[in-house]
């Protein structure tokens, strides 16, 4: 019996993402900055049975070590312009009644109190349908130039900060208010019971906090926690705090090994190995015949320029391939920014030149191309062979064109195969994605330890 998977749509608040496919004839990027553009997409995803809309984010844009921005970034819309996705989540949640929303935010650029405040507010406004994708990188050079960080923070050091960041946020969300602290008793003139709101004190290496959390709890309290990062330190971090882990692995054998590694690390932390859901990203192109599907895939691959894809890679990895001798082996390169992105091309005997030629075909997750029947079969095989719990369908053409054929042709076949529920899931995001019986963090998660005893 196949497992039922969860489905998300992988977007960014920008006209161009992953495929850089906005010049394609199917793409409709002009209205990307408007609320109706995203409301229309949310309605389509909700009606189709998607579980969530996932927003990647970038505070900056691709630049090299000197802070120079390749002209192609601005000219060809390589994560430029890019807007703030947290600002539209409440409006989208009001547009649909069921769909969840996951937003990326970086522990390197944010402060725990401020971010906890925004997510706690959204948890109430969305009725418990919000999640946080925790990242530590977020274009480090841009953070130096735009936020005034003194230097790029080394990779593992960012995770040290992230560990403390999460603990502070969990103290605020889980420990700030006891149950039933909100009284709203007009006769007694008690809106909130002071004895059930608790002062949070934290003095650590990176953060200091002493005070109350003024945001009343929503259904989840803590947003559903995602983590993205497949480095050794990233997997350790995910095993401690994540409820869903986002991976971007093209090779099924490597994906299976990574899933097994994540589950083993989770179990080693005293949590159930299957309590953390692993979600891989895939790019789906389908058409009535194999030849038509391949032709459509080829047209998508041809849409961006070589320089645009190199600029996108620079933003994700911190490595400017255009500034390196094309004969340089990729295995000789290193980065403190996107180690997972760089590692996707290492260990294969590739040079900088061959990577540049391959970016449009390979950057991102697994490419699934074929007829609706073959795509559904391929997805079922991926689930069986890798043990992933779901997929993010990657932005490709842009707008609803990315998902139209998948919704109309592939999702019914996935339901027929038992991979999707007959009826869309409902409830909080945590309940929909993890199968939790309540909207709250489940036993075994370290956040539970911060709950007050009174």
Buried (B, 14 or more C-beta within 10 A) or exposed (E): EEEBBBBBBBBBBBBBBBBBBBBBEBBBBEEBEEEEBBBBBBBBBBEBBBBBBBBBBBBBBBBBEEEEBBEBBEEBBBBBEBEEBBEBBBEBBEBBEBBBBBBBBBBBBBBBBEBBBBBBBBBBBBBBBBBBBBBBBBBBBBBBBBEEBEEBBEBBBBBBBBBBBBBBBBBBBBBBBBEEBBEEEEEEEEEBBEEBBBEBEBEBEBBEBEEEBEBBBBBBBBBBBBBBBBBBBBBBBBBBBBBBBBBBBBEBEBBBEBBBBBBEBBBEBEBEBBBBBBBBBBBBBBBEEEEBBBBBBEBBBEBBBBBBBBBBBBBBBBBBBBBBEEEBEBBEBEBBBBBBBBBBBBEEEBBBBBBBBBBBEBBBBBBBBBBBEBBBBBBBEBBEEBBBBBBBBBBBBBBBBBBBBBBEBBBBBBBEBEBBEEEBBEBBBBBBBBBBEEBBBBEEBBBBEBBBEE
